[in-house]
């Protein structure tokens, strides 16, 4: 993705099911869990580079001993930073106390982070906040072991204000109106309730407070707590939680918007945001890694019992398609094939744009994450070329000479690595005004492979704002003097804001929306903008489930190709020589390529939760009223 947008967060939860001495004997180290957590987080660094956090819990420690450890970082390389801190603490302890080296019990008792239960998180800041206080995991502390709660997640709630107010109604005083805080406090409130009820039950049975503690740990009903806490939640989420005594859970939203996968054997239970992460770190087969079902929680009790329980009745599954297009690593077996299919399905439109002239066309890709779609497009282009060769040979079989046959068979689809990323340079400034010139120099172009009679076809994952395309990439490609530049988006036009984790909060930031507005002005249809505003305004006081997305009326008068052509016009730098054509994937083809991830609200406006309609209407009203504000 050439535009800079904030991406998804990533979670990793690991539970060791055997005593630490087992891992010391089998794998040579009681730090096995920490080592695996480093790999689980590092393999998901694509999901978040603004911050990282790690928490661990030790089981069955004596009173007075520390059993929860947490470290967070918002430095430039946060994963490396937190594990450097962990390693420093471990090495310092081993250096000053050589007796710890071969004694697992002493290591667990005296060295922080050594434990049986771990939670890791990598994040992108969706609200421009990157202070250390915004980095997960979040910790809710209490002297009662069972009431300690650690939460981290990949989520965004659309109704934070309502959730905040519900906490106030419960008598709480939340420290800020942020979805992570409100979610954690909501879970914490019902955790407190459950512990209080169980303690009262123990008291009625004649148990002392000390005697009640292990009974409470055993009987805590995590599913019940989550069911009570999640009433009224509207958003996409995959959130993980640890309780101080050792229970843990991962909970996924009922539409399956945010991803979560898990694997269990006799030694471990592991959860991550991406399947190949688990496959790689634990060397397990594709079919062994399960997807956490929408609306369900994977609950791991301290005694080792693992269950997947329904918390909220699942709705129609709308798993985020951007996971398949861009966010998740392409090393997943299914995602790799899906991305190739995205490239294959868009080739007919590319051929139309170049008048089937593959002889005078060079195909390439930018950025590197579009490489897999590029492979699919080239496979399909080769099929097209081979069909054309075969047809020519059949039509001229009586007159075809050996020399002509060799000439025909020697024709190939021309592919080149046109843009090469300079690994020594980074676009460390994210503001568009400062970033464009940097982007132009982050990529070097390959000279000498494009002729003035050539078309240059460049495939990208998606086009969001288009500013980098206009101010940097198209100018960079024009240096090669092609006749025509065809920019291909393997994703459809992004027309609506996302409110479930991706940082696309403002309509006017989307080039497809700007193109539609420009067309309305050109064709004397701007009254539609006023009408949509009135309809949105009239819904302000309605409940979320009653709100309708009227913003789709902005796009209704135009064919997809009309908007694409207007986007090309808006993004043309003006000072380049090449003709520019922009092609987008169709939504129908997206669904063919990614049949298991049908969440397409940013393309179609079909939001999977009621809060989405409220957000898109709010975003439109902000645009109409000239407010530079987020819609959620």
BELNORJO-V123677 format. One record per helix or strand of 2 or more residues. SS is the DSSP state (helix for helix, strand for strand). FROM is the first residue (numbers start at 1). TO is the last residue. If there is no record, write none. Layout:
ss->[SS;SS]
from->[FROM;FROM]
to->[TO;TO]
//
This chain:
ss->[strand;helix;helix;helix;strand;strand;helix;helix;helix;strand;helix;strand;helix;strand;helix;helix;helix;helix;strand;strand;strand;strand;helix;helix;strand;strand;strand;helix;helix;helix;strand;helix;helix;strand;strand;helix;strand;strand;helix;strand;helix;helix;helix;helix;helix;helix;strand;helix;helix;helix]
from->[10;20;32;45;51;68;78;98;104;117;132;138;145;149;160;179;209;222;235;248;261;268;275;286;290;296;306;322;333;358;361;368;402;414;419;432;443;455;467;484;507;511;527;544;551;560;579;587;601;610]
to->[16;27;42;47;57;73;96;100;110;123;134;140;147;157;169;204;219;229;243;252;264;272;282;288;291;300;310;327;353;360;365;395;409;415;421;442;445;460;478;489;509;522;537;546;554;571;584;593;604;625]
//
